[in-house]
Amino acid sequence: MEHFPVMSEEALSLLAIRPGGIFVDATAGMGGHTGMIARRLSTGLVIANDRDAESLEMARQNTADCADRIRFQQAKFSALAETIEEAGYGKVDGLIADLGVSRYQLTTAERGFSFMVDGPLDMRMTATEGMTAAELVNQSAEKAIADWIYQLGEERSARRIARALVRARPIRSTRHLADVVERAVPRTGRLHPATKTFMALRMVVNDEPGELDSLLESAPGLLKPEGRMVVISFMSSEDRKVKEKFRELARDGRARILTRRPLQPSESETAANPPSRSAKMRAIEWI
Protein backbone atom coordinates (compact mmCIF):
# COMPACT_ATOMS: atom_id res chain seq x y z
CA MET A 1 0.00 0.00 0.00
CA GLU A 2 1.37 3.41 -0.98
CA HIS A 3 2.20 5.60 2.00
CA PHE A 4 2.93 9.32 2.20
CA PRO A 5 4.68 10.49 5.40
CA VAL A 6 3.40 14.02 6.01
CA MET A 7 5.85 16.93 5.67
CA SER A 8 8.77 14.53 5.78
CA GLU A 9 11.50 16.94 4.69
CA GLU A 10 10.34 19.59 7.16
CA ALA A 11 10.27 16.98 9.93
CA LEU A 12 13.78 15.73 9.15
CA SER A 13 15.09 19.29 9.07
CA LEU A 14 13.56 20.17 12.44
CA LEU A 15 14.79 16.93 14.02
CA ALA A 16 18.36 17.85 12.97
CA ILE A 17 19.31 14.21 12.37
CA ARG A 18 22.70 13.18 13.76
CA PRO A 19 24.08 10.02 12.10
CA GLY A 20 24.87 8.48 15.48
CA GLY A 21 21.80 9.75 17.34
CA ILE A 22 18.89 7.95 18.95
CA PHE A 23 15.46 9.00 17.73
CA VAL A 24 11.89 8.00 18.56
CA ASP A 25 9.04 7.77 16.11
CA ALA A 26 6.20 7.69 18.64
CA THR A 27 3.61 6.92 15.94
CA ALA A 28 5.47 4.65 13.53
CA GLY A 29 2.33 3.77 11.56
CA MET A 30 3.42 2.27 8.25
CA GLY A 31 7.04 3.32 8.79
CA GLY A 32 7.23 6.45 6.66
CA HIS A 33 9.03 8.79 9.07
CA THR A 34 10.82 5.85 10.73
CA GLY A 35 12.42 4.78 7.46
CA MET A 36 13.40 8.29 6.43
CA ILE A 37 15.18 8.84 9.75
CA ALA A 38 16.84 5.40 9.75
CA ARG A 39 18.24 5.90 6.25
CA ARG A 40 20.10 9.00 7.45
CA LEU A 41 21.76 7.17 10.34
CA SER A 42 25.05 5.31 10.46
CA THR A 43 25.62 4.13 14.03
CA GLY A 44 22.37 5.61 15.31
CA LEU A 45 19.00 4.06 16.07
CA VAL A 46 15.28 4.70 15.62
CA ILE A 47 12.82 3.42 18.22
CA ALA A 48 9.69 2.78 16.14
CA ASN A 49 6.71 2.86 18.48
CA ASP A 50 3.00 2.39 17.84
CA ARG A 51 0.01 1.15 19.83
CA ASP A 52 -1.29 -0.71 16.75
CA ALA A 53 0.41 -4.10 16.28
CA GLU A 54 -0.81 -4.46 12.68
CA SER A 55 0.67 -1.10 11.72
CA LEU A 56 3.98 -2.03 13.31
CA GLU A 57 4.12 -5.20 11.21
CA MET A 58 3.59 -3.15 8.04
CA ALA A 59 6.28 -0.73 9.20
CA ARG A 60 8.70 -3.66 9.54
CA GLN A 61 8.00 -4.69 5.96
CA ASN A 62 8.34 -1.14 4.61
CA THR A 63 11.67 -0.52 6.35
CA ALA A 64 13.38 -3.86 5.72
CA ASP A 65 16.24 -2.11 3.89
CA CYS A 66 17.31 -0.30 7.08
CA ALA A 67 16.10 -2.77 9.72
CA ASP A 68 19.49 -2.86 11.49
CA ARG A 69 18.94 0.74 12.61
CA ILE A 70 15.38 0.27 13.94
CA ARG A 71 13.96 -1.22 17.13
CA PHE A 72 10.19 -1.81 17.18
CA GLN A 73 8.01 -1.58 20.27
CA GLN A 74 4.26 -1.51 20.92
CA ALA A 75 3.09 1.02 23.51
CA LYS A 76 0.53 3.75 24.02
CA PHE A 77 1.69 7.32 24.63
CA SER A 78 0.91 6.89 28.32
CA ALA A 79 3.46 4.05 28.52
CA LEU A 80 6.02 5.40 26.04
CA ALA A 81 8.50 6.99 28.45
CA GLU A 82 8.42 4.03 30.82
CA THR A 83 8.91 1.56 27.95
CA ILE A 84 11.90 3.46 26.56
CA GLU A 85 13.51 3.80 29.99
CA GLU A 86 12.98 0.10 30.81
CA ALA A 87 14.63 -0.84 27.49
CA GLY A 88 17.72 1.07 28.59
CA TYR A 89 17.90 3.60 25.76
CA GLY A 90 18.37 6.58 28.08
CA LYS A 91 17.78 10.08 26.74
CA VAL A 92 17.17 10.56 23.03
CA ASP A 93 18.20 13.11 20.41
CA GLY A 94 14.77 13.59 18.89
CA LEU A 95 11.16 12.47 18.91
CA ILE A 96 8.41 12.78 16.31
CA ALA A 97 4.68 12.12 16.70
CA ASP A 98 2.28 12.18 13.74
CA LEU A 99 -1.21 12.21 15.27
CA GLY A 100 -3.06 11.27 12.08
CA VAL A 101 -4.80 7.97 11.34
CA SER A 102 -3.02 5.91 8.69
CA ARG A 103 -4.54 5.12 5.31
CA TYR A 104 -4.15 1.43 6.13
CA GLN A 105 -6.43 1.78 9.16
CA LEU A 106 -8.99 3.80 7.21
CA THR A 107 -9.19 1.37 4.29
CA THR A 108 -9.15 -1.95 6.17
CA ALA A 109 -12.82 -2.84 6.60
CA GLU A 110 -12.46 -5.08 9.65
CA ARG A 111 -10.80 -2.27 11.65
CA GLY A 112 -14.01 -0.24 11.46
CA PHE A 113 -12.43 3.22 11.33
CA SER A 114 -14.18 4.50 8.23
CA PHE A 115 -17.45 4.43 6.33
CA MET A 116 -15.53 4.25 3.04
CA VAL A 117 -15.78 0.47 3.40
CA ASP A 118 -18.47 -1.38 5.34
CA GLY A 119 -17.28 -3.37 8.31
CA PRO A 120 -17.71 -4.03 12.03
CA LEU A 121 -17.86 -0.87 14.12
CA ASP A 122 -14.60 -1.38 16.04
CA MET A 123 -12.14 1.58 15.82
CA ARG A 124 -9.71 0.26 18.45
CA MET A 125 -6.06 1.06 17.80
CA THR A 126 -5.13 -1.90 19.99
CA ALA A 127 -7.41 -4.62 18.63
CA THR A 128 -7.72 -6.60 21.87
CA GLU A 129 -8.07 -3.74 24.34
CA GLY A 130 -11.04 -1.70 25.53
CA MET A 131 -14.56 -1.00 24.33
CA THR A 132 -15.42 -1.03 20.63
CA ALA A 133 -17.22 1.84 18.92
CA ALA A 134 -20.27 -0.44 18.54
CA GLU A 135 -20.41 -1.01 22.30
CA LEU A 136 -19.89 2.70 22.89
CA VAL A 137 -22.65 3.91 20.57
CA ASN A 138 -25.12 1.18 21.51
CA GLN A 139 -24.69 1.33 25.29
CA SER A 140 -23.92 4.97 26.13
CA ALA A 141 -26.43 7.62 27.14
CA GLU A 142 -27.69 9.96 24.43
CA LYS A 143 -26.25 13.02 26.22
CA ALA A 144 -22.80 11.45 26.47
CA ILE A 145 -22.80 10.63 22.76
CA ALA A 146 -23.93 14.17 21.91
CA ASP A 147 -21.19 15.67 24.11
CA TRP A 148 -18.47 13.56 22.50
CA ILE A 149 -19.58 14.42 18.98
CA TYR A 150 -19.83 18.13 19.82
CA GLN A 151 -16.65 18.50 21.86
CA LEU A 152 -14.29 16.13 20.04
CA GLY A 153 -15.80 16.14 16.55
CA GLU A 154 -16.70 19.85 16.69
CA GLU A 155 -20.02 18.91 15.10
CA ARG A 156 -22.78 21.52 15.50
CA SER A 157 -25.55 18.98 14.85
CA ALA A 158 -24.33 16.68 17.63
CA ARG A 159 -27.63 16.51 19.53
CA ARG A 160 -29.63 15.64 16.43
CA ILE A 161 -27.11 12.96 15.46
CA ALA A 162 -27.02 11.45 18.95
CA ARG A 163 -30.83 11.30 19.05
CA ALA A 164 -30.92 9.55 15.67
CA LEU A 165 -28.27 7.02 16.71
CA VAL A 166 -30.09 6.11 19.90
CA ARG A 167 -33.38 5.66 18.03
CA ALA A 168 -31.70 3.45 15.41
CA ARG A 169 -30.07 1.08 17.90
CA PRO A 170 -28.58 -1.41 17.54
CA ILE A 171 -26.07 0.22 15.18
CA ARG A 172 -24.70 -2.78 13.29
CA SER A 173 -21.78 -1.60 11.13
CA THR A 174 -19.79 1.38 9.88
CA ARG A 175 -22.09 1.88 6.88
CA HIS A 176 -25.19 1.62 9.06
CA LEU A 177 -23.86 4.34 11.36
CA ALA A 178 -22.99 6.58 8.41
CA ASP A 179 -26.43 6.10 6.87
CA VAL A 180 -28.18 6.99 10.14
CA VAL A 181 -26.13 10.17 10.45
CA GLU A 182 -26.71 11.13 6.82
CA ARG A 183 -30.47 10.77 7.25
CA ALA A 184 -30.35 12.95 10.37
CA VAL A 185 -28.05 15.59 8.85
CA PRO A 186 -28.25 15.59 5.05
CA ARG A 187 -25.12 16.35 3.06
CA THR A 188 -24.63 20.05 2.26
CA GLY A 189 -21.01 20.14 1.05
CA ARG A 190 -18.17 17.86 0.00
CA LEU A 191 -17.64 16.52 3.53
CA HIS A 192 -19.74 13.48 4.37
CA PRO A 193 -22.09 14.30 7.30
CA ALA A 194 -20.75 11.35 9.33
CA THR A 195 -17.07 12.37 9.11
CA LYS A 196 -16.94 14.28 12.40
CA THR A 197 -19.03 11.68 14.22
CA PHE A 198 -16.63 8.90 13.20
CA MET A 199 -13.68 11.00 14.28
CA ALA A 200 -15.22 11.74 17.68
CA LEU A 201 -16.11 8.10 18.38
CA ARG A 202 -12.60 6.98 17.39
CA MET A 203 -11.10 9.52 19.78
CA VAL A 204 -13.27 8.30 22.66
CA VAL A 205 -12.64 4.59 21.97
CA ASN A 206 -8.87 5.16 22.06
CA ASP A 207 -8.83 7.96 24.67
CA GLU A 208 -6.87 10.08 22.22
CA PRO A 209 -7.17 13.32 24.23
CA GLY A 210 -5.84 11.63 27.37
CA GLU A 211 -3.07 9.87 25.47
CA LEU A 212 -1.96 13.14 23.84
CA ASP A 213 -1.87 14.77 27.29
CA SER A 214 0.38 11.92 28.47
CA LEU A 215 2.70 12.34 25.48
CA LEU A 216 3.04 16.09 25.95
CA GLU A 217 3.71 15.64 29.65
CA SER A 218 6.30 12.86 29.49
CA ALA A 219 8.01 13.01 26.09
CA PRO A 220 9.98 16.26 26.55
CA GLY A 221 11.68 14.69 29.56
CA LEU A 222 13.06 11.95 27.31
CA LEU A 223 15.13 14.45 25.33
CA LYS A 224 18.83 15.16 25.74
CA PRO A 225 19.91 18.80 25.95
CA GLU A 226 19.40 20.23 22.44
CA GLY A 227 17.17 17.24 21.65
CA ARG A 228 14.14 18.07 19.56
CA MET A 229 10.46 17.13 19.58
CA VAL A 230 8.24 17.45 16.49
CA VAL A 231 4.46 16.98 16.57
CA ILE A 232 2.15 16.86 13.55
CA SER A 233 -1.54 17.35 14.35
CA PHE A 234 -4.62 17.35 12.14
CA MET A 235 -7.28 18.82 14.40
CA SER A 236 -7.52 22.29 15.89
CA SER A 237 -8.09 20.86 19.39
CA GLU A 238 -4.89 18.79 19.17
CA ASP A 239 -2.85 21.65 17.72
CA ARG A 240 -4.10 23.91 20.52
CA LYS A 241 -2.87 21.44 23.15
CA VAL A 242 0.55 21.15 21.50
CA LYS A 243 0.89 24.93 21.18
CA GLU A 244 -0.06 25.55 24.81
CA LYS A 245 2.30 22.87 26.15
CA PHE A 246 5.21 24.08 24.06
CA ARG A 247 4.60 27.67 25.21
CA GLU A 248 4.51 26.50 28.83
CA LEU A 249 7.85 24.72 28.43
CA ALA A 250 9.34 27.83 26.82
CA ARG A 251 8.05 30.12 29.58
CA ASP A 252 9.59 27.82 32.19
CA GLY A 253 12.95 28.00 30.39
CA ARG A 254 12.97 24.27 29.66
CA ALA A 255 12.60 24.46 25.88
CA ARG A 256 13.04 26.76 22.90
CA ILE A 257 10.22 26.96 20.36
CA LEU A 258 11.48 26.30 16.82
CA THR A 259 8.19 27.05 15.04
CA ARG A 260 6.70 30.41 16.04
CA ARG A 261 3.83 29.55 13.74
CA PRO A 262 2.92 25.99 12.76
CA LEU A 263 4.35 24.72 9.50
CA GLN A 264 1.80 23.48 6.96
CA PRO A 265 2.13 21.33 3.84
CA SER A 266 3.08 22.94 0.54
CA GLU A 267 0.61 23.16 -2.32
CA SER A 268 2.49 20.42 -4.16
CA GLU A 269 2.23 18.08 -1.15
CA THR A 270 -1.50 18.64 -0.67
CA ALA A 271 -2.03 18.07 -4.39
CA ALA A 272 -0.17 14.73 -4.20
CA ASN A 273 -1.59 13.77 -0.78
CA PRO A 274 -4.93 15.55 -0.12
CA PRO A 275 -5.36 14.18 3.46
CA SER A 276 -2.28 16.20 4.46
CA ARG A 277 -4.05 19.52 3.89
CA SER A 278 -5.09 19.99 7.53
CA ALA A 279 -1.69 19.08 9.01
CA LYS A 280 0.15 21.47 11.33
CA MET A 281 3.69 20.89 12.53
CA ARG A 282 5.24 22.36 15.68
CA ALA A 283 8.66 21.75 17.22
CA ILE A 284 10.75 22.55 20.28
CA GLU A 285 14.38 22.13 21.32
CA TRP A 286 15.01 20.93 24.87
CA ILE A 287 17.19 23.13 27.10
C-alpha positions in Angstrom: 0.0 0.0 0.0 1.4 3.4 -1.0 2.2 5.6 2.0 2.9 9.3 2.2 4.7 10.5 5.4 3.4 14.0 6.0 5.8 16.9 5.7 8.8 14.5 5.8 11.5 16.9 4.7 10.3 19.6 7.2 10.3 17.0 9.9 13.8 15.7 9.2 15.1 19.3 9.1 13.6 20.2 12.4 14.8 16.9 14.0 18.4 17.9 13.0 19.3 14.2 12.4 22.7 13.2 13.8 24.1 10.0 12.1 24.9 8.5 15.5 21.8 9.8 17.3 18.9 8.0 19.0 15.5 9.0 17.7 11.9 8.0 18.6 9.0 7.8 16.1 6.2 7.7 18.6 3.6 6.9 15.9 5.5 4.7 13.5 2.3 3.8 11.6 3.4 2.3 8.3 7.0 3.3 8.8 7.2 6.5 6.7 9.0 8.8 9.1 10.8 5.9 10.7 12.4 4.8 7.5 13.4 8.3 6.4 15.2 8.8 9.8 16.8 5.4 9.8 18.2 5.9 6.2 20.1 9.0 7.5 21.8 7.2 10.3 25.1 5.3 10.5 25.6 4.1 14.0 22.4 5.6 15.3 19.0 4.1 16.1 15.3 4.7 15.6 12.8 3.4 18.2 9.7 2.8 16.1 6.7 2.9 18.5 3.0 2.4 17.8 0.0 1.1 19.8 -1.3 -0.7 16.7 0.4 -4.1 16.3 -0.8 -4.5 12.7 0.7 -1.1 11.7 4.0 -2.0 13.3 4.1 -5.2 11.2 3.6 -3.2 8.0 6.3 -0.7 9.2 8.7 -3.7 9.5 8.0 -4.7 6.0 8.3 -1.1 4.6 11.7 -0.5 6.4 13.4 -3.9 5.7 16.2 -2.1 3.9 17.3 -0.3 7.1 16.1 -2.8 9.7 19.5 -2.9 11.5 18.9 0.7 12.6 15.4 0.3 13.9 14.0 -1.2 17.1 10.2 -1.8 17.2 8.0 -1.6 20.3 4.3 -1.5 20.9 3.1 1.0 23.5 0.5 3.7 24.0 1.7 7.3 24.6 0.9 6.9 28.3 3.5 4.0 28.5 6.0 5.4 26.0 8.5 7.0 28.4 8.4 4.0 30.8 8.9 1.6 28.0 11.9 3.5 26.6 13.5 3.8 30.0 13.0 0.1 30.8 14.6 -0.8 27.5 17.7 1.1 28.6 17.9 3.6 25.8 18.4 6.6 28.1 17.8 10.1 26.7 17.2 10.6 23.0 18.2 13.1 20.4 14.8 13.6 18.9 11.2 12.5 18.9 8.4 12.8 16.3 4.7 12.1 16.7 2.3 12.2 13.7 -1.2 12.2 15.3 -3.1 11.3 12.1 -4.8 8.0 11.3 -3.0 5.9 8.7 -4.5 5.1 5.3 -4.2 1.4 6.1 -6.4 1.8 9.2 -9.0 3.8 7.2 -9.2 1.4 4.3 -9.1 -1.9 6.2 -12.8 -2.8 6.6 -12.5 -5.1 9.6 -10.8 -2.3 11.7 -14.0 -0.2 11.5 -12.4 3.2 11.3 -14.2 4.5 8.2 -17.5 4.4 6.3 -15.5 4.3 3.0 -15.8 0.5 3.4 -18.5 -1.4 5.3 -17.3 -3.4 8.3 -17.7 -4.0 12.0 -17.9 -0.9 14.1 -14.6 -1.4 16.0 -12.1 1.6 15.8 -9.7 0.3 18.5 -6.1 1.1 17.8 -5.1 -1.9 20.0 -7.4 -4.6 18.6 -7.7 -6.6 21.9 -8.1 -3.7 24.3 -11.0 -1.7 25.5 -14.6 -1.0 24.3 -15.4 -1.0 20.6 -17.2 1.8 18.9 -20.3 -0.4 18.5 -20.4 -1.0 22.3 -19.9 2.7 22.9 -22.6 3.9 20.6 -25.1 1.2 21.5 -24.7 1.3 25.3 -23.9 5.0 26.1 -26.4 7.6 27.1 -27.7 10.0 24.4 -26.3 13.0 26.2 -22.8 11.4 26.5 -22.8 10.6 22.8 -23.9 14.2 21.9 -21.2 15.7 24.1 -18.5 13.6 22.5 -19.6 14.4 19.0 -19.8 18.1 19.8 -16.6 18.5 21.9 -14.3 16.1 20.0 -15.8 16.1 16.6 -16.7 19.8 16.7 -20.0 18.9 15.1 -22.8 21.5 15.5 -25.6 19.0 14.8 -24.3 16.7 17.6 -27.6 16.5 19.5 -29.6 15.6 16.4 -27.1 13.0 15.5 -27.0 11.4 18.9 -30.8 11.3 19.1 -30.9 9.5 15.7 -28.3 7.0 16.7 -30.1 6.1 19.9 -33.4 5.7 18.0 -31.7 3.5 15.4 -30.1 1.1 17.9 -28.6 -1.4 17.5 -26.1 0.2 15.2 -24.7 -2.8 13.3 -21.8 -1.6 11.1 -19.8 1.4 9.9 -22.1 1.9 6.9 -25.2 1.6 9.1 -23.9 4.3 11.4 -23.0 6.6 8.4 -26.4 6.1 6.9 -28.2 7.0 10.1 -26.1 10.2 10.5 -26.7 11.1 6.8 -30.5 10.8 7.2 -30.3 13.0 10.4 -28.1 15.6 8.9 -28.3 15.6 5.0 -25.1 16.3 3.1 -24.6 20.1 2.3 -21.0 20.1 1.1 -18.2 17.9 0.0 -17.6 16.5 3.5 -19.7 13.5 4.4 -22.1 14.3 7.3 -20.7 11.4 9.3 -17.1 12.4 9.1 -16.9 14.3 12.4 -19.0 11.7 14.2 -16.6 8.9 13.2 -13.7 11.0 14.3 -15.2 11.7 17.7 -16.1 8.1 18.4 -12.6 7.0 17.4 -11.1 9.5 19.8 -13.3 8.3 22.7 -12.6 4.6 22.0 -8.9 5.2 22.1 -8.8 8.0 24.7 -6.9 10.1 22.2 -7.2 13.3 24.2 -5.8 11.6 27.4 -3.1 9.9 25.5 -2.0 13.1 23.8 -1.9 14.8 27.3 0.4 11.9 28.5 2.7 12.3 25.5 3.0 16.1 26.0 3.7 15.6 29.7 6.3 12.9 29.5 8.0 13.0 26.1 10.0 16.3 26.6 11.7 14.7 29.6 13.1 11.9 27.3 15.1 14.5 25.3 18.8 15.2 25.7 19.9 18.8 26.0 19.4 20.2 22.4 17.2 17.2 21.6 14.1 18.1 19.6 10.5 17.1 19.6 8.2 17.4 16.5 4.5 17.0 16.6 2.1 16.9 13.6 -1.5 17.3 14.4 -4.6 17.3 12.1 -7.3 18.8 14.4 -7.5 22.3 15.9 -8.1 20.9 19.4 -4.9 18.8 19.2 -2.8 21.6 17.7 -4.1 23.9 20.5 -2.9 21.4 23.2 0.5 21.1 21.5 0.9 24.9 21.2 -0.1 25.6 24.8 2.3 22.9 26.2 5.2 24.1 24.1 4.6 27.7 25.2 4.5 26.5 28.8 7.9 24.7 28.4 9.3 27.8 26.8 8.1 30.1 29.6 9.6 27.8 32.2 12.9 28.0 30.4 13.0 24.3 29.7 12.6 24.5 25.9 13.0 26.8 22.9 10.2 27.0 20.4 11.5 26.3 16.8 8.2 27.0 15.0 6.7 30.4 16.0 3.8 29.5 13.7 2.9 26.0 12.8 4.3 24.7 9.5 1.8 23.5 7.0 2.1 21.3 3.8 3.1 22.9 0.5 0.6 23.2 -2.3 2.5 20.4 -4.2 2.2 18.1 -1.2 -1.5 18.6 -0.7 -2.0 18.1 -4.4 -0.2 14.7 -4.2 -1.6 13.8 -0.8 -4.9 15.5 -0.1 -5.4 14.2 3.5 -2.3 16.2 4.5 -4.0 19.5 3.9 -5.1 20.0 7.5 -1.7 19.1 9.0 0.1 21.5 11.3 3.7 20.9 12.5 5.2 22.4 15.7 8.7 21.8 17.2 10.8 22.6 20.3 14.4 22.1 21.3 15.0 20.9 24.9 17.2 23.1 27.1 
